[in-house]
Amino acid sequence: ELGPKDVLIQVKACGICGTDVHIYEGDKGAAEVHPPTILGHEFAGVIEETLPGSGFEVGDRVVAMDVSPCGECEYCKSGRSELCAMGFAEAPGVGGVDGGYAEYSKVRNDFIRKLPDNISLKQAAMIEPVCISMHAVNMCGVNENSNVLITGGGAIGLFAAAAAKAKGAKYVALTEANPGRIAIAKEADFVDEVFDAADPEINEKVKAKVPEGFDISVECSGHPAAANLALYSLKRGGQHAILAYGPGFKYDAMAIINNELHIHGSVMFTVPEFEDVINLMSEGKINVEKYGELIAMEEAQATFEGLENGTKPAVKYIYDMSR
């Protein structure tokens, strides 16, 4: 039953996030989600039912946001809603509200946005992870003069490269150890060069490419060696964003201090960034359509197990609810 601010979405496509896998594994640091809450926070669909005054009509194609900022705290009022203490309280799939691993999802109308006609529902299911990457790119101030290094070529790393290019980056390099992901990154038109992270000479090769150092690096692998490469490949005064959780990270305080490096922890995204990504996709400046593989709901268990053991190579798996 719909509340006064709710709409009912017939889910058409819902992506599997790495956070979902952590929740599935019982990692309590990933998100406060407990059974019987339904997972799924990367989803798009069609309005099935709405109440008068919602701003939406039955049949509208929409995408959901997995944030619920209060709008009243110091962070919300200063444009940093990603730090709002209520940021996940009513967020579908990662808060206490059912998400998109279902045929229908009830969502507050201020958590959804209409989709332009030229964005497919499949690509719309990847708007949220692109926003995660875009937030880190924005924190580091990527512009047309930026040389950018991305460590890690999974969904978030690849989308960080796409976001950096959409913001005008001059040169975007990416490091990755998985051969399948290396091949995917090499074909991406928003990645200028790919380095094999398993190469014992990778540090020297990356630094030789931009001898003066990269302006910006974004760590998306969760691997200590990659994190250090990302940090120590920066020029003096460079910007470093961390997007991936990983054990054993150790940074050299002397190098950070003496080179005045700036380290950012990057979490979630802001509502304006969500809207910006929609616009960039509609304008063709970001296109990640081919990086999603559609699966049926019946393939859920096998897909989660494959993501755990590394046998599922696609960048992003997306439930196709029409199957």
C-alpha positions as CSV (number, residue, x, y, z in Angstrom):
1,E,0.0,0.0,0.0
2,L,1.4,3.4,-1.0
3,G,2.0,6.1,1.5
4,P,1.5,9.8,0.5
5,K,5.0,10.1,-0.8
6,D,5.4,6.7,-2.4
7,V,5.3,5.4,-6.0
8,L,5.2,1.7,-7.0
9,I,7.9,0.8,-9.6
10,Q,7.7,-2.3,-11.7
11,V,11.4,-3.2,-11.7
12,K,12.8,-3.9,-15.1
13,A,16.6,-4.0,-14.5
14,C,18.6,-4.2,-11.2
15,G,22.4,-4.4,-10.9
16,I,24.3,-6.6,-8.5
17,C,26.7,-4.4,-6.5
18,G,29.8,-5.5,-4.6
19,T,28.1,-4.2,-1.5
20,D,25.4,-6.8,-2.1
21,V,28.0,-9.5,-2.1
22,H,29.5,-8.2,1.2
23,I,26.0,-8.2,2.7
24,Y,25.4,-11.7,1.4
25,E,28.6,-12.8,3.1
26,G,27.6,-11.3,6.4
27,D,30.0,-8.4,6.4
28,K,28.3,-6.0,8.9
29,G,30.5,-3.1,7.8
30,A,29.0,-3.1,4.3
31,A,25.5,-1.9,5.2
32,E,23.0,-2.3,7.9
33,V,20.7,-4.6,6.0
34,H,19.2,-7.7,7.6
35,P,16.6,-10.3,6.5
36,P,13.9,-10.1,5.4
37,T,14.8,-6.8,3.7
38,I,15.1,-7.2,0.0
39,L,18.4,-6.2,-1.5
40,G,19.0,-4.3,-4.7
41,H,19.9,-0.6,-4.9
42,E,20.9,-0.2,-8.6
43,F,17.5,-0.4,-10.3
44,A,15.3,1.1,-12.9
45,G,11.8,0.5,-14.1
46,V,8.4,1.8,-14.9
47,I,5.8,3.5,-12.7
48,E,3.1,1.0,-12.0
49,E,1.1,3.1,-9.5
50,T,1.2,6.6,-8.1
51,L,-0.9,9.0,-6.1
52,P,-2.0,12.5,-7.2
53,G,0.7,15.1,-6.7
54,S,3.7,12.8,-6.9
55,G,5.0,14.4,-10.0
56,F,5.0,11.1,-11.9
57,E,2.5,9.2,-14.1
58,V,1.9,5.6,-14.6
59,G,4.2,4.4,-17.4
60,D,7.0,6.8,-16.7
61,R,10.5,5.3,-17.0
62,V,12.4,6.0,-13.8
63,V,15.6,5.2,-12.0
64,A,15.9,5.0,-8.2
65,M,18.5,6.5,-5.9
66,D,19.7,4.7,-2.8
67,V,20.1,7.7,-0.6
68,S,17.8,9.4,1.8
69,P,19.4,12.6,3.0
70,C,17.4,14.6,5.6
71,G,17.9,17.9,3.9
72,E,18.2,19.7,7.2
73,C,21.5,18.8,8.8
74,E,24.8,20.8,8.4
75,Y,26.0,18.3,5.8
76,C,22.9,18.5,3.6
77,K,22.8,22.3,3.9
78,S,26.4,22.6,2.9
79,G,26.1,20.4,-0.2
80,R,27.6,17.3,1.4
81,S,24.5,15.2,1.7
82,E,26.5,12.0,1.3
83,L,27.6,12.5,4.9
84,C,24.1,12.9,6.3
85,A,23.5,10.6,9.3
86,M,20.1,9.7,7.8
87,G,21.6,9.0,4.4
88,F,20.6,5.4,4.3
89,A,17.7,5.3,6.7
90,E,15.1,5.0,4.0
91,A,17.4,4.1,1.1
92,P,16.0,1.2,-0.9
93,G,18.1,-2.0,-0.8
94,V,20.7,-0.6,1.6
95,G,18.6,0.8,4.4
96,G,15.5,-0.5,6.0
97,V,13.5,-0.3,2.8
98,D,13.1,-3.1,0.3
99,G,15.1,-2.7,-2.9
100,G,15.0,-3.9,-6.5
101,Y,15.7,-7.6,-6.3
102,A,12.0,-8.0,-6.9
103,E,9.3,-7.5,-9.5
104,Y,8.0,-4.4,-7.7
105,S,9.5,-1.9,-5.4
106,K,7.8,0.9,-3.4
107,V,10.0,4.0,-3.3
108,R,9.6,7.5,-2.1
109,N,8.9,9.8,-5.0
110,D,11.8,12.1,-4.1
111,F,14.2,9.2,-4.5
112,I,13.5,8.7,-8.2
113,R,14.2,10.5,-11.4
114,K,12.6,10.3,-14.8
115,L,14.8,8.8,-17.6
116,P,15.4,10.5,-20.9
117,D,14.1,8.4,-23.8
118,N,17.6,7.7,-25.1
119,I,18.8,5.9,-21.9
120,S,18.0,2.2,-21.9
121,L,16.7,0.6,-18.7
122,K,19.8,-1.6,-18.8
123,Q,22.1,1.4,-18.7
124,A,19.9,3.1,-16.2
125,A,20.6,0.3,-13.8
126,M,24.3,1.4,-13.9
127,I,23.6,5.0,-13.1
128,E,24.1,4.5,-9.4
129,P,27.6,2.9,-9.6
130,V,28.7,5.5,-12.2
131,C,27.6,8.1,-9.6
132,I,29.8,6.4,-7.0
133,S,32.8,6.8,-9.3
134,M,31.8,10.3,-10.4
135,H,31.8,11.5,-6.8
136,A,35.5,10.5,-6.4
137,V,36.4,12.2,-9.7
138,N,34.6,15.4,-8.6
139,M,36.3,15.4,-5.2
140,C,39.7,15.3,-6.9
141,G,38.7,18.2,-9.3
142,V,39.3,16.4,-12.6
143,N,39.5,18.8,-15.6
144,E,40.8,19.1,-19.1
145,N,44.4,19.4,-17.9
146,S,44.3,16.3,-15.7
147,N,46.4,13.2,-16.0
148,V,44.5,10.5,-14.1
149,L,45.5,7.1,-12.8
150,I,42.8,4.5,-11.9
151,T,43.9,1.4,-10.0
152,G,41.5,-1.5,-10.4
153,G,39.4,-2.3,-13.5
154,G,36.2,-3.6,-12.0
155,A,32.9,-1.8,-12.4
156,I,33.8,1.2,-10.1
157,G,37.3,1.5,-11.6
158,L,36.1,1.3,-15.2
159,F,33.3,3.8,-14.5
160,A,35.7,6.1,-12.8
161,A,37.7,6.2,-16.0
162,A,34.5,7.0,-17.9
163,A,33.6,9.7,-15.4
164,A,37.1,11.2,-15.7
165,K,36.9,11.4,-19.5
166,A,33.4,12.8,-19.3
167,K,34.8,15.6,-17.1
168,G,37.5,16.3,-19.8
169,A,40.6,14.5,-18.5
170,K,43.5,14.7,-20.8
171,Y,45.0,11.2,-20.2
172,V,43.4,8.3,-18.3
173,A,45.5,5.2,-17.4
174,L,44.1,2.1,-15.6
175,T,45.9,-0.7,-13.9
176,E,44.4,-4.2,-13.5
177,A,45.6,-7.7,-12.9
178,N,42.7,-9.8,-14.2
179,P,43.3,-10.7,-17.9
180,G,39.6,-10.6,-18.7
181,R,39.2,-7.1,-17.2
182,I,42.4,-6.0,-18.9
183,A,40.9,-6.9,-22.2
184,I,37.7,-5.1,-21.5
185,A,39.6,-1.9,-20.4
186,K,41.8,-1.9,-23.5
187,E,38.7,-1.8,-25.7
188,A,37.1,1.1,-23.7
189,D,37.3,4.4,-25.6
190,F,37.5,6.3,-22.4
191,V,40.7,4.6,-21.2
192,D,43.9,5.8,-22.9
193,E,46.2,3.1,-21.6
194,V,46.0,-0.1,-19.6
195,F,48.9,-1.4,-17.4
196,D,49.1,-5.1,-16.2
197,A,49.2,-4.9,-12.4
198,A,50.8,-8.3,-12.3
199,D,53.8,-6.9,-14.3
200,P,56.8,-6.8,-11.8
201,E,57.9,-3.5,-13.4
202,I,54.5,-1.8,-13.3
203,N,55.6,0.9,-10.9
204,E,58.5,2.0,-13.2
205,K,56.3,1.8,-16.3
206,V,53.5,3.8,-14.9
207,K,55.8,6.5,-13.5
208,A,57.7,6.6,-16.8
209,K,54.5,7.4,-18.7
210,V,53.9,10.6,-16.7
211,P,57.4,11.4,-15.3
212,E,56.3,14.6,-13.5
213,G,53.5,12.5,-11.8
214,F,49.8,12.2,-12.2
215,D,47.5,15.0,-11.1
216,I,44.9,12.6,-9.7
217,S,44.7,8.9,-8.8
218,V,41.6,6.9,-7.8
219,E,42.1,3.6,-6.0
220,C,39.3,1.1,-6.9
221,S,41.0,-2.3,-6.3
222,G,41.2,-2.7,-2.5
223,H,44.7,-4.1,-2.9
224,P,47.6,-2.5,-0.8
225,A,50.1,-2.6,-3.7
226,A,47.7,-0.9,-6.0
227,A,46.8,1.7,-3.4
228,N,50.5,2.6,-2.9
229,L,51.1,2.8,-6.6
230,A,48.2,5.1,-7.0
231,L,49.5,7.4,-4.2
232,Y,53.2,7.4,-5.0
233,S,52.6,8.0,-8.7
234,L,51.2,11.5,-7.9
235,K,52.9,14.7,-8.6
236,R,53.6,17.1,-5.6
237,G,50.2,18.4,-4.4
238,G,48.3,15.6,-6.2
239,Q,44.9,14.4,-5.3
240,H,44.2,10.8,-4.3
241,A,40.7,9.3,-3.7
242,I,40.0,5.9,-2.1
243,L,36.9,4.1,-3.3
244,A,37.7,0.5,-2.4
245,Y,37.8,-1.2,0.9
246,G,40.8,-3.4,1.5
247,P,43.0,-4.8,4.3
248,G,46.5,-3.8,5.1
249,F,46.7,-0.4,3.6
250,K,49.9,1.4,4.7
251,Y,50.8,4.8,3.5
252,D,54.2,6.6,4.1
253,A,53.4,9.7,6.2
254,M,56.7,11.3,5.2
255,A,55.9,11.1,1.5
256,I,52.4,12.4,2.0
257,I,53.6,15.4,4.1
258,N,56.7,16.3,2.1
259,N,54.8,16.2,-1.2
260,E,51.6,17.7,0.3
261,L,49.4,15.0,-1.1
262,H,45.7,15.2,-0.6
263,I,43.9,12.0,0.3
264,H,40.1,11.7,0.1
265,G,37.8,9.0,1.3
266,S,34.9,8.9,-1.1
267,V,31.5,7.5,-0.2
268,M,28.3,7.5,-2.2
269,F,27.3,10.6,-4.2
270,T,25.1,13.7,-4.0
271,V,21.7,14.2,-5.6
272,P,23.1,16.8,-8.0
273,E,25.8,14.3,-9.1
274,F,23.1,11.7,-9.7
275,E,21.3,14.1,-12.0
276,D,24.5,15.1,-13.7
277,V,25.3,11.5,-14.6
278,I,21.8,11.1,-16.1
279,N,22.4,14.2,-18.2
280,L,25.9,13.0,-19.3
281,M,24.5,9.7,-20.4
282,S,21.7,11.4,-22.3
283,E,24.2,13.6,-24.0
284,G,26.3,10.5,-25.0
285,K,29.3,11.7,-22.9
286,I,29.0,8.5,-20.7
287,N,28.0,5.3,-22.3
288,V,28.5,2.1,-20.3
289,E,25.7,0.1,-22.0
290,K,28.0,-2.8,-23.1
291,Y,29.5,-3.4,-19.7
292,G,26.4,-4.9,-18.2
293,E,25.4,-8.5,-18.7
294,L,21.8,-9.3,-18.3
295,I,20.8,-12.4,-16.3
296,A,17.6,-14.0,-15.1
297,M,16.6,-14.0,-11.4
298,E,17.0,-17.7,-11.4
299,E,20.7,-17.2,-12.0
300,A,21.1,-15.2,-8.8
301,Q,22.7,-17.9,-6.6
302,A,25.2,-19.0,-9.2
303,T,26.1,-15.4,-10.0
304,F,26.7,-14.5,-6.4
305,E,28.9,-17.5,-5.9
306,G,30.8,-16.7,-9.1
307,L,31.4,-13.2,-7.9
308,E,32.7,-14.6,-4.6
309,N,35.2,-17.0,-6.2
310,G,36.2,-14.8,-9.2
311,T,34.7,-17.0,-11.9
312,K,32.2,-14.4,-13.1
313,P,34.2,-12.0,-15.3
314,A,31.6,-9.4,-16.5
315,V,32.0,-5.9,-15.3
316,K,28.4,-5.7,-14.1
317,Y,25.6,-8.3,-13.8
318,I,22.0,-7.0,-14.1
319,Y,18.8,-8.8,-13.4
320,D,16.5,-8.6,-16.4
321,M,13.0,-8.8,-14.8
322,S,11.4,-9.6,-18.1
323,R,13.1,-13.0,-18.3
